Amino acid sequence: MVRNLEATGVGLVPDHAVVVDAPDARAVEPLAAARRGANEPVRALLAATRAEADWTLRHEVVTALAEGGTVLPADSLEGPDALAVDAFRRIEEAWAVRTAARVKDVSEEQYRAFRALLDDALPVIEAAVAASPGDPVPWSAALPHCIGAQAPRDVFEECLGQALACAPHHLPTHVHAVQYLADKWHGSHEEMFGYAAGVAADAPEGSPLRALEVVALTEVEPRERKRGIPGPDGGEAIIATAQAYSASRPPEDHAARLIRNHLVWVLNGRERWAESLDVYRSIGRYATAHPWVYAGDPLEAFRYFRDGARAGLAASIPRNGTVPAPGVPLPESVRTEAAHEIAYVPGTPQRVSQELLLCGATVRLAPAGRWTLMEPAPSQETPGKRGRRATVLRLDGLAAVAETAFDSAGMTTLVARREGADACVLSVVAKGRTAARHRWAGAGSTPSQETARQDAELLVAAAGQGDAREIARLLRDPGDPSELLIRTLTALGLPPLPAGFGERAEVLADARGATVHRARSLWQGMKDFMSDETDPNPPLRLDGR
């Protein structure tokens, strides 16, 4: 099973590379400039989208500005652009209070706050619509308002008609319409699928709308599949259409992202693991918030269900069978350099080594004041002796080692990670889980203020010092990832990263006092753990003694 599990990962980007709702390439630099306080590039881009009637790009930029990752001064935008961003921001705030949970799981207090925020949003939406005639984007804010406010059918149809009069093939408009018509909201399965089928039939060749019916499939609860999906095949024709559309587009294609994410959700629900993983390979780095938000945090849900598909496929293969070869080309983003990692573990190397005995990992340890620095040491593994536990731990790096080894000892660990040339990560591992994980990746990766605040507080608590406000500012800085990682470690009072980190492997090999903790079998680890010796990994001596 472990061998098969490793094979199922061929062609998949690593977890750390996945991003949610990444902007179009044309929007990356203007959005990054806006985060730095330079507003002219994003103003110019929004004006260009109106002038060129590029409604898809306009919708992406407006929603990116509205969703909390970029906080603009009140006067940074003006006219229809400012109103459109404000309208979406208010809708986003309202739905954040309600959440994507089922009605039965939304409290009365949440619901009252949700309705109050929707009421406050309505005049802003109306102003945005009036300020930009012919623009479907403000109408796209009106449609989720209709869903949440339980707007009568005639109001919904008026908003939908106005949006489609501006842009008949605007994907976000049709997705909102599918949601409104879902049985769980204000329509029925028959209405929803009928609408999606009609839109797909009228869509231009090559448009993602040709596969819109797969979005409708995600709105049907699994227990309702038999009664909810029209036709005798239970949606198989819809899935085949979406698969054909996905296969017609290149890996990581921007236009195909939403359809592919909905398609893989549907395939997972039917336990079609090999087909699901092929779609994950085509998605590459680019997750979308929907449909994963239905399962919680979109990024975590995407990773969780992808891991589930891998495990499901591995478990379905006979003992002597082989994993099917990937059915799609590998995205460019799969071809990345191996990550470099250093963990900061509180305590002496001897104490750390003792806690590692049952872990099954080979690592190098070096003292650094009250911390021990730890790095993977694959060069020190005994050939052929890696073992299944080490294999599983290697899938997720030092964070997985810390989750496994230091849980019972209460040793909260920080893990610094360099991913190729473009990204760095700083994580906190406590009580057997990764409690915080921040990733700097330049433009497009800035977290919300609330997420940065929470992560900063966890980092300060783990390090035992530092100003959480200063750390939060560094987490939201869109600058050079390597420089920001170094500045954050310094602000936390942690020892500096070893020379060569991120450029070569095993940088602790030349560190003063460095020792190697070698992986053991579970039986040997238990024997050593129960022994009276305080140092199960005596330092290697140059004289051989």
MOHUMO-V76129 format. One record per residue. N is the residue number from 1. SS is DSSP state (A for helix, B for strand, O for the rest). Layout:
[[N & SS] [N & SS]]
//
This chain:
[[1 & O] [2 & A] [3 & A] [4 & A] [5 & A] [6 & A] [7 & A] [8 & A] [9 & O] [10 & O] [11 & O] [12 & O] [13 & O] [14 & O] [15 & A] [16 & A] [17 & A] [18 & O] [19 & B] [20 & B] [21 & O] [22 & O] [23 & O] [24 & O] [25 & A] [26 & A] [27 & A] [28 & A] [29 & A] [30 & A] [31 & A] [32 & A] [33 & A] [34 & A] [35 & A] [36 & O] [37 & O] [38 & O] [39 & O] [40 & A] [41 & A] [42 & A] [43 & A] [44 & A] [45 & A] [46 & A] [47 & A] [48 & A] [49 & A] [50 & A] [51 & A] [52 & O] [53 & O] [54 & O] [55 & A] [56 & A] [57 & A] [58 & A] [59 & A] [60 & A] [61 & A] [62 & A] [63 & A] [64 & A] [65 & A] [66 & A] [67 & O] [68 & O] [69 & O] [70 & O] [71 & O] [72 & O] [73 & O] [74 & O] [75 & O] [76 & O] [77 & O] [78 & O] [79 & A] [80 & A] [81 & A] [82 & A] [83 & A] [84 & A] [85 & A] [86 & A] [87 & A] [88 & A] [89 & A] [90 & A] [91 & A] [92 & A] [93 & A] [94 & A] [95 & A] [96 & A] [97 & A] [98 & A] [99 & O] [100 & O] [101 & O] [102 & O] [103 & A] [104 & A] [105 & A] [106 & O] [107 & O] [108 & A] [109 & A] [110 & A] [111 & A] [112 & A] [113 & A] [114 & A] [115 & A] [116 & A] [117 & A] [118 & A] [119 & A] [120 & A] [121 & A] [122 & A] [123 & A] [124 & A] [125 & A] [126 & A] [127 & A] [128 & A] [129 & A] [130 & A] [131 & A] [132 & O] [133 & O] [134 & O] [135 & O] [136 & A] [137 & A] [138 & A] [139 & A] [140 & A] [141 & A] [142 & A] [143 & A] [144 & A] [145 & A] [146 & A] [147 & A] [148 & A] [149 & A] [150 & O] [151 & O] [152 & O] [153 & A] [154 & A] [155 & A] [156 & A] [157 & A] [158 & A] [159 & A] [160 & A] [161 & A] [162 & A] [163 & A] [164 & A] [165 & A] [166 & A] [167 & O] [168 & O] [169 & O] [170 & O] [171 & A] [172 & A] [173 & A] [174 & A] [175 & A] [176 & A] [177 & A] [178 & A] [179 & A] [180 & A] [181 & O] [182 & O] [183 & O] [184 & O] [185 & O] [186 & O] [187 & O] [188 & O] [189 & A] [190 & A] [191 & A] [192 & A] [193 & A] [194 & A] [195 & A] [196 & A] [197 & A] [198 & A] [199 & A] [200 & A] [201 & A] [202 & A] [203 & O] [204 & O] [205 & O] [206 & O] [207 & O] [208 & A] [209 & A] [210 & A] [211 & A] [212 & O] [213 & A] [214 & A] [215 & A] [216 & A] [217 & A] [218 & A] [219 & O] [220 & O] [221 & O] [222 & A] [223 & A] [224 & A] [225 & A] [226 & A] [227 & A] [228 & A] [229 & O] [230 & O] [231 & O] [232 & O] [233 & O] [234 & O] [235 & O] [236 & A] [237 & A] [238 & A] [239 & A] [240 & A] [241 & A] [242 & A] [243 & A] [244 & A] [245 & A] [246 & A] [247 & A] [248 & A] [249 & O] [250 & O] [251 & O] [252 & O] [253 & O] [254 & O] [255 & O] [256 & O] [257 & A] [258 & A] [259 & A] [260 & A] [261 & A] [262 & A] [263 & A] [264 & A] [265 & A] [266 & A] [267 & A] [268 & A] [269 & A] [270 & O] [271 & O] [272 & O] [273 & A] [274 & A] [275 & A] [276 & A] [277 & A] [278 & A] [279 & A] [280 & A] [281 & A] [282 & A] [283 & A] [284 & O] [285 & O] [286 & B] [287 & B] [288 & O] [289 & A] [290 & A] [291 & A] [292 & A] [293 & A] [294 & A] [295 & A] [296 & O] [297 & O] [298 & A] [299 & A] [300 & A] [301 & A] [302 & A] [303 & A] [304 & A] [305 & A] [306 & A] [307 & A] [308 & A] [309 & A] [310 & A] [311 & A] [312 & A] [313 & A] [314 & A] [315 & A] [316 & A] [317 & O] [318 & O] [319 & O] [320 & O] [321 & O] [322 & O] [323 & O] [324 & O] [325 & O] [326 & O] [327 & O] [328 & O] [329 & O] [330 & O] [331 & O] [332 & A] [333 & A] [334 & A] [335 & O] [336 & O] [337 & O] [338 & O] [339 & O] [340 & B] [341 & B] [342 & B] [343 & B] [344 & B] [345 & B] [346 & B] [347 & O] [348 & O] [349 & A] [350 & A] [351 & A] [352 & A] [353 & A] [354 & A] [355 & A] [356 & O] [357 & O] [358 & O] [359 & O] [360 & O] [361 & O] [362 & O] [363 & B] [364 & B] [365 & B] [366 & B] [367 & B] [368 & B] [369 & O] [370 & O] [371 & B] [372 & B] [373 & B] [374 & B] [375 & B] [376 & B] [377 & O] [378 & A] [379 & A] [380 & A] [381 & O] [382 & O] [383 & O] [384 & O] [385 & O] [386 & O] [387 & A] [388 & A] [389 & A] [390 & A] [391 & A] [392 & A] [393 & A] [394 & A] [395 & O] [396 & O] [397 & O] [398 & A] [399 & A] [400 & A] [401 & A] [402 & A] [403 & A] [404 & A] [405 & A] [406 & O] [407 & O] [408 & O] [409 & O] [410 & O] [411 & O] [412 & O] [413 & B] [414 & B] [415 & B] [416 & B] [417 & B] [418 & B] [419 & B] [420 & O] [421 & O] [422 & O] [423 & B] [424 & B] [425 & B] [426 & B] [427 & B] [428 & B] [429 & B] [430 & B] [431 & O] [432 & O] [433 & B] [434 & B] [435 & B] [436 & B] [437 & B] [438 & B] [439 & B] [440 & B] [441 & O] [442 & O] [443 & O] [444 & O] [445 & O] [446 & O] [447 & O] [448 & O] [449 & A] [450 & A] [451 & A] [452 & A] [453 & A] [454 & A] [455 & A] [456 & A] [457 & A] [458 & A] [459 & A] [460 & A] [461 & A] [462 & A] [463 & A] [464 & O] [465 & O] [466 & O] [467 & O] [468 & A] [469 & A] [470 & A] [471 & A] [472 & A] [473 & A] [474 & A] [475 & A] [476 & O] [477 & O] [478 & O] [479 & O] [480 & O] [481 & A] [482 & A] [483 & A] [484 & A] [485 & A] [486 & A] [487 & A] [488 & A] [489 & A] [490 & A] [491 & A] [492 & O] [493 & O] [494 & O] [495 & O] [496 & O] [497 & O] [498 & O] [499 & O] [500 & O] [501 & O] [502 & O] [503 & O] [504 & O] [505 & O] [506 & O] [507 & A] [508 & A] [509 & A] [510 & A] [511 & O] [512 & O] [513 & O] [514 & O] [515 & B] [516 & B] [517 & B] [518 & O] [519 & O] [520 & O] [521 & O] [522 & A] [523 & A] [524 & A] [525 & A] [526 & A] [527 & A] [528 & A] [529 & A] [530 & A] [531 & O] [532 & O] [533 & O] [534 & O] [535 & O] [536 & O] [537 & O] [538 & O] [539 & O] [540 & O] [541 & O] [542 & O] [543 & O] [544 & O] [545 & O]]
//
